[in-house]
Amino acid sequence: MNKTILLVFGLLFLSNLVFAQREDENEENMPLIYKKDSSVVGEVDLKNLRITPFIAPSVSPEVGVMLVGGGLISFKLDKKSKVLQRSSIPFSFGFSTNGSSNFNVRPSLFFKNDKNRLSGDLWMKDMPDNYWGVGYDAARNPSKPDSTTSYKRNWWQVYLKYSHKFAKHIYAGVLFDYNQTKATELNPEMQNDQFVRQFGTFIRNWSVGLLFQYDSRDLTINAYNGVFFEVSSNFYSSEAFKKPTYQILIIDYRQYETIGRPGRTLAWQIKTRIANDGVPWTEMSQLGTPFDLRGYRWGRYRDKDMLFGILEYRHMFMRKTPRKDGNMMSRFGFVTWLAAGTVANNFTEMTNWLPNAGIGMRIEIQKRMNARLDFGIGDDTTAFYISFNEAF
């Protein structure tokens, strides 16, 4: 079955190689969305450096109501280049009504001539959390968190990707991941859980891995056209008491098509994450993040293997009057999506699928860089997210 999944991804990729081959657009040919007459109140523009701060409330199943602050920093690492994308560093921090605190940074750095890229995720969470166990069936009962699922989690992660361009649209590189979980205040059922007993409550993992990418997107953070295909494999060493090593394989396919005019985009993603038997309970594949099935509780559904698909329509409105340069595109827009996903011990057991749908608002705060406000709906849960840039 694993070979079948790999073949599906391969066929999707190969079928679009010719279709997706487009000349790299330079900055003059891209839609001019950001101009002074559409700037965001509060932005600090220091020529090459732009900083846009924000503060707003958000609501999610994990933390309840949270006050979130942060900002978006963007700049060019080669100021003379007209084709190099702007690097960006969105960051956020928040404190919630249930005592949670978190911090997140997601840098995307593009070096001279786009020959080298560095991206990543930096997370810190200290929060009351819930653990249902491993598998789809465990996550269904109870349907809502209660005293049988509660515990406290302190988690942080440094996840980095470095890639080098070897040919047009072709990149390869390395990955690094260092993460740590400390679980305390466990409920009695969690104390007796076979996976918690096996791997313990203090788990530290580190890894290096390899990645291959095909990337023909016109802009990585908010693509209107193109294909992104990535295969990566990380090899972990863990301080869990037993099963000290494990491996994670990720296959990620995304495609973007402009519908009629720039600013109207149909995007879709198919992604799988495959772990072997040695993966600790903290690092199993999970659904419900702000980047997949938005609306579900992060960590409720977990198992060794995960698979999901998303179809999303993105729409930026047009202005009634033109800007000074004649551009008619507004800073405001919306998205709507349909999705489904599942987790299981292996692909042959993927018979229970979680439906997902949602709608969101987009506000352009820098050129082709949006603040996103998403409301996601699952089969028995909802969530509201505030973040920067698109989910994929």
C-alpha positions as CSV (number, residue, x, y, z in Angstrom):
1,M,0.0,0.0,0.0
2,N,2.9,2.3,0.8
3,K,4.2,1.8,-2.8
4,T,0.7,2.7,-4.1
5,I,0.7,6.0,-2.3
6,L,4.2,6.8,-3.5
7,L,3.1,6.0,-7.1
8,V,0.1,8.3,-6.8
9,F,2.3,11.2,-5.7
10,G,4.8,10.4,-8.5
11,L,2.1,10.4,-11.2
12,L,0.6,13.7,-9.9
13,F,4.1,15.2,-10.0
14,L,5.1,13.9,-13.5
15,S,1.7,14.7,-15.1
16,N,2.2,18.4,-14.2
17,L,5.9,18.8,-15.1
18,V,5.1,20.0,-18.6
19,F,1.9,21.8,-17.6
20,A,3.7,23.7,-14.8
21,Q,6.8,24.7,-16.7
22,R,6.6,28.5,-16.7
23,E,9.4,31.1,-17.0
24,D,10.3,32.6,-13.7
25,E,8.5,35.9,-13.5
26,N,10.5,38.9,-12.6
27,E,9.3,41.5,-10.2
28,E,8.1,43.9,-12.9
29,N,5.8,41.2,-14.4
30,M,4.2,40.3,-11.1
31,P,0.9,42.1,-10.1
32,L,1.8,45.2,-8.2
33,I,-0.3,44.7,-5.1
34,Y,1.5,46.8,-2.5
35,K,1.8,50.5,-3.0
36,K,1.9,53.5,-0.7
37,D,-1.7,54.2,-1.1
38,S,-2.6,50.7,0.1
39,S,-0.1,50.5,3.0
40,V,-1.2,49.1,6.4
41,V,-1.5,51.4,9.3
42,G,1.3,50.9,11.8
43,E,3.8,49.5,9.3
44,V,7.5,50.6,9.7
45,D,9.2,50.9,6.3
46,L,12.9,51.3,6.4
47,K,13.6,51.0,2.7
48,N,14.8,47.4,2.5
49,L,13.3,46.4,5.8
50,R,9.5,46.4,6.5
51,I,8.0,45.6,9.9
52,T,4.2,45.2,10.3
53,P,3.1,44.6,13.9
54,F,-0.3,43.2,15.0
55,I,-2.3,42.3,18.1
56,A,-5.6,40.5,18.1
57,P,-7.7,37.8,19.8
58,S,-8.0,34.2,18.6
59,V,-10.0,31.2,19.6
60,S,-8.9,27.6,19.2
61,P,-9.9,24.2,20.7
62,E,-6.5,23.8,22.4
63,V,-6.2,27.1,24.3
64,G,-9.6,28.8,24.3
65,V,-9.5,32.6,23.9
66,M,-5.9,33.8,23.4
67,L,-4.6,37.3,23.0
68,V,-2.0,37.1,20.1
69,G,0.7,39.7,19.3
70,G,3.4,39.6,16.8
71,G,4.5,40.9,13.4
72,L,5.8,40.3,10.0
73,I,9.3,41.3,9.0
74,S,10.4,41.3,5.4
75,F,13.6,42.2,3.6
76,K,15.8,41.4,0.6
77,L,19.1,39.7,1.2
78,D,20.2,41.0,-2.2
79,K,18.8,44.6,-2.6
80,K,20.0,44.9,-6.2
81,S,18.1,41.9,-7.5
82,K,14.8,42.4,-9.2
83,V,13.9,38.7,-9.3
84,L,14.8,37.5,-5.8
85,Q,11.9,37.1,-3.5
86,R,11.7,39.0,-0.3
87,S,12.7,37.1,2.8
88,S,10.1,37.1,5.5
89,I,10.0,36.3,9.3
90,P,6.5,36.2,10.7
91,F,6.4,35.7,14.4
92,S,3.7,35.6,17.1
93,F,3.3,35.1,20.8
94,G,0.2,34.7,22.9
95,F,-1.4,34.2,26.3
96,S,-4.7,32.5,26.8
97,T,-7.6,32.3,29.3
98,N,-6.6,28.7,30.2
99,G,-3.1,29.6,31.2
100,S,-1.4,28.7,27.9
101,S,1.5,30.6,26.4
102,N,3.2,30.0,23.1
103,F,5.7,31.6,20.7
104,N,6.2,30.8,17.0
105,V,8.7,32.1,14.3
106,R,8.5,30.8,10.7
107,P,11.5,32.3,8.7
108,S,11.7,32.0,4.9
109,L,15.1,33.3,3.7
110,F,16.1,33.6,0.1
111,F,19.8,34.1,-0.7
112,K,21.5,35.6,-3.8
113,N,19.9,34.5,-7.1
114,D,17.7,32.2,-5.2
115,K,20.5,29.6,-5.2
116,N,20.0,28.8,-1.5
117,R,17.0,28.9,0.7
118,L,16.6,28.5,4.5
119,S,13.2,28.0,6.1
120,G,11.9,26.7,9.4
121,D,9.6,26.6,12.4
122,L,10.5,27.6,15.9
123,W,7.9,26.8,18.5
124,M,7.5,27.1,22.3
125,K,4.3,26.0,24.1
126,D,3.6,25.7,27.8
127,M,-0.1,24.8,28.2
128,P,-2.8,22.5,29.7
129,D,-3.2,19.9,27.0
130,N,-5.1,16.7,26.2
131,Y,-4.1,13.3,25.1
132,W,-6.7,10.8,23.8
133,G,-4.3,8.0,23.0
134,V,-3.1,6.6,19.7
135,G,-5.4,5.9,16.8
136,Y,-8.7,7.1,15.3
137,D,-10.9,5.1,17.7
138,A,-9.1,6.4,20.8
139,A,-9.7,10.0,19.6
140,R,-13.5,9.5,19.2
141,N,-14.1,8.6,22.9
142,P,-14.5,11.0,24.6
143,S,-15.6,13.4,21.9
144,K,-14.6,16.4,24.0
145,P,-11.6,16.7,26.4
146,D,-12.3,15.8,30.0
147,S,-10.5,14.6,33.1
148,T,-9.5,11.4,31.3
149,T,-7.5,13.2,28.7
150,S,-6.0,16.2,30.5
151,Y,-2.3,16.8,31.3
152,K,0.2,19.6,31.1
153,R,2.7,20.0,28.3
154,N,5.8,22.0,27.8
155,W,7.1,21.7,24.3
156,W,9.5,23.4,22.1
157,Q,11.0,22.7,18.6
158,V,13.7,24.0,16.2
159,Y,13.0,22.7,12.7
160,L,15.1,24.0,9.8
161,K,15.3,23.3,6.1
162,Y,18.2,24.3,3.9
163,S,18.0,23.7,0.1
164,H,20.3,24.5,-2.8
165,K,19.2,25.0,-6.4
166,F,20.8,22.5,-8.8
167,A,18.7,23.2,-11.9
168,K,15.6,25.1,-12.9
169,H,12.9,24.4,-10.3
170,I,15.1,21.6,-8.8
171,Y,16.3,21.9,-5.2
172,A,17.9,19.5,-2.7
173,G,19.2,19.9,0.7
174,V,19.2,18.9,4.4
175,L,16.8,19.1,7.4
176,F,17.4,19.5,11.1
177,D,14.9,19.0,13.9
178,Y,15.4,19.3,17.6
179,N,12.4,19.0,19.9
180,Q,11.6,18.3,23.5
181,T,8.4,17.5,25.4
182,K,7.9,17.4,29.1
183,A,4.5,16.0,30.2
184,T,3.3,16.6,33.8
185,E,0.1,16.4,35.8
186,L,-1.0,13.2,34.0
187,N,-4.4,11.8,34.6
188,P,-4.7,8.1,35.7
189,E,-5.7,6.8,32.2
190,M,-2.7,8.5,30.6
191,Q,-0.4,7.1,33.3
192,N,-1.5,3.6,32.2
193,D,-1.4,4.3,28.5
194,Q,0.9,1.7,26.8
195,F,2.7,4.4,24.7
196,V,3.3,6.7,27.6
197,R,4.6,3.9,29.7
198,Q,6.9,2.8,26.8
199,F,8.4,6.1,26.0
200,G,8.0,8.1,29.2
201,T,7.0,11.7,29.9
202,F,10.3,13.5,29.1
203,I,11.2,13.0,25.5
204,R,14.0,14.7,23.6
205,N,14.6,14.1,19.9
206,W,17.1,15.3,17.3
207,S,17.6,14.5,13.7
208,V,19.2,15.2,10.4
209,G,17.6,14.4,7.1
210,L,17.5,14.9,3.3
211,L,15.0,16.6,1.1
212,F,14.3,16.9,-2.6
213,Q,12.0,19.7,-4.0
214,Y,10.5,20.6,-7.4
215,D,9.3,24.2,-7.1
216,S,7.8,26.2,-10.0
217,R,5.7,28.5,-7.9
218,D,5.7,32.2,-8.9
219,L,6.0,33.2,-5.2
220,T,6.5,30.7,-2.4
221,I,4.6,32.4,0.3
222,N,1.5,33.2,-1.8
223,A,1.5,31.4,-5.1
224,Y,-0.8,32.2,-8.0
225,N,0.7,29.6,-10.3
226,G,3.0,26.6,-10.1
227,V,3.7,23.3,-8.6
228,F,5.5,22.4,-5.4
229,F,6.6,18.8,-4.7
230,E,8.8,17.7,-1.8
231,V,10.0,14.4,-0.5
232,S,11.9,14.5,2.8
233,S,13.2,11.9,5.2
234,N,14.5,12.6,8.7
235,F,16.5,10.1,10.8
236,Y,15.9,10.7,14.5
237,S,17.7,9.8,17.7
238,S,15.5,9.9,20.8
239,E,16.1,9.9,24.5
240,A,13.0,7.8,25.0
241,F,13.8,4.8,27.2
242,K,13.1,2.2,24.6
243,K,13.2,2.2,20.7
244,P,15.8,5.0,20.6
245,T,15.7,5.7,16.9
246,Y,13.0,6.2,14.3
247,Q,12.5,7.7,10.8
248,I,9.9,10.1,9.4
249,L,9.1,10.2,5.6
250,I,7.0,13.2,4.3
251,I,5.6,13.5,0.8
252,D,4.0,16.9,0.0
253,Y,2.3,17.8,-3.3
254,R,0.8,21.3,-3.9
255,Q,-0.5,22.9,-7.1
256,Y,-1.8,26.5,-7.8
257,E,-3.8,27.7,-10.8
258,T,-4.9,31.3,-11.6
259,I,-8.6,31.4,-12.4
260,G,-9.3,34.2,-15.0
261,R,-7.1,36.9,-13.4
262,P,-4.3,37.2,-10.8
263,G,-5.8,37.2,-7.3
264,R,-8.2,34.3,-8.0
265,T,-6.4,31.1,-7.3
266,L,-7.5,27.5,-7.0
267,A,-5.0,25.6,-4.8
268,W,-4.8,22.0,-3.7
269,Q,-2.5,19.9,-1.5
270,I,-2.0,16.2,-0.8
271,K,0.4,15.3,2.0
272,T,1.4,12.2,3.9
273,R,3.6,11.7,6.9
274,I,4.9,8.1,7.5
275,A,6.6,7.1,10.8
276,N,8.1,3.7,11.7
277,D,7.5,1.7,14.9
278,G,10.0,3.6,17.0
279,V,8.3,7.0,17.0
280,P,7.4,8.3,20.5
281,W,3.8,9.2,21.3
282,T,4.7,12.9,21.3
283,E,6.0,12.8,17.7
284,M,3.5,10.6,16.0
285,S,1.7,12.0,12.9
286,Q,-1.0,14.4,13.9
287,L,-3.9,16.3,12.3
288,G,-5.5,19.5,13.4
289,T,-2.7,22.0,13.0
290,P,-3.2,25.5,11.6
291,F,-1.7,24.1,8.3
292,D,-3.9,21.1,7.5
293,L,-7.4,20.3,8.9
294,R,-8.1,23.7,10.4
295,G,-10.9,23.3,13.0
296,Y,-9.8,20.1,14.8
297,R,-7.9,20.0,18.0
298,W,-4.1,19.7,17.4
299,G,-3.0,16.4,18.8
300,R,-6.4,14.7,19.2
301,Y,-5.9,12.5,16.2
302,R,-2.5,10.9,16.1
303,D,-1.0,7.7,14.8
304,K,2.1,6.5,12.9
305,D,0.8,7.4,9.4
306,M,-1.2,10.4,8.3
307,L,-2.8,11.4,5.0
308,F,-4.9,14.5,4.0
309,G,-6.0,16.5,1.0
310,I,-7.2,20.1,0.8
311,L,-8.9,22.0,-2.1
312,E,-8.9,25.8,-1.5
313,Y,-10.2,28.8,-3.4
314,R,-8.5,32.1,-2.8
315,H,-10.0,35.4,-3.9
316,M,-8.7,38.9,-3.7
317,F,-11.2,41.6,-4.4
318,M,-10.9,44.4,-7.0
319,R,-11.0,48.1,-6.2
320,K,-13.7,50.4,-7.5
321,T,-11.1,53.1,-8.3
322,P,-7.5,52.5,-9.4
323,R,-4.4,53.1,-7.5
324,K,-1.9,55.6,-8.6
325,D,-0.2,53.0,-10.8
326,G,-3.5,51.9,-12.3
327,N,-3.7,48.6,-10.3
328,M,-7.3,47.7,-9.5
329,M,-6.6,44.9,-6.9
330,S,-7.7,45.4,-3.4
331,R,-5.9,44.5,-0.2
332,F,-8.8,42.4,1.0
333,G,-10.0,39.0,0.1
334,F,-11.4,35.6,1.3
335,V,-10.7,31.9,1.0
336,T,-12.9,28.9,1.4
337,W,-11.8,25.2,1.5
338,L,-12.9,21.6,1.7
339,A,-10.6,18.9,3.1
340,A,-10.4,15.4,4.5
341,G,-7.8,13.5,6.3
342,T,-7.1,10.5,8.5
343,V,-4.5,8.8,10.7
344,A,-3.8,5.1,11.1
345,N,-1.2,2.5,12.0
346,N,-0.6,1.9,8.3
347,F,-2.3,2.8,5.0
348,T,-4.4,-0.4,4.8
349,E,-6.2,0.7,8.0
350,M,-7.2,4.2,6.6
351,T,-10.9,3.7,6.5
352,N,-12.2,6.5,8.7
353,W,-11.9,10.0,7.2
354,L,-12.4,13.3,9.0
355,P,-14.3,15.9,7.0
356,N,-13.2,19.6,7.1
357,A,-14.4,22.8,5.7
358,G,-13.9,26.5,6.4
359,I,-13.8,30.1,5.3
360,G,-11.3,32.9,5.9
361,M,-10.5,36.5,5.4
362,R,-7.3,37.8,3.9
363,I,-5.7,41.3,4.5
364,E,-2.6,42.1,2.5
365,I,-0.2,43.8,4.9
366,Q,2.8,43.7,2.7
367,K,3.3,42.9,-1.0
368,R,1.8,39.5,-1.6
369,M,2.0,38.8,2.1
370,N,-1.4,38.4,3.9
371,A,-2.6,38.2,7.4
372,R,-5.1,35.3,7.5
373,L,-8.2,34.9,9.7
374,D,-9.6,31.4,9.2
375,F,-12.7,29.7,10.7
376,G,-12.5,25.9,10.4
377,I,-15.2,23.3,11.0
378,G,-14.8,19.7,11.8
379,D,-17.4,17.0,12.4
380,D,-17.7,18.0,16.1
381,T,-15.5,21.0,16.6
382,T,-14.6,24.5,15.3
383,A,-11.7,26.8,15.6
384,F,-10.6,30.3,14.6
385,Y,-7.0,31.1,13.6
386,I,-5.0,34.3,13.1
387,S,-1.7,34.0,11.4
388,F,0.5,35.2,8.5
389,N,0.7,33.9,4.9
390,E,-1.3,31.0,3.6
391,A,-1.7,27.6,5.2
392,F,0.1,26.0,2.2
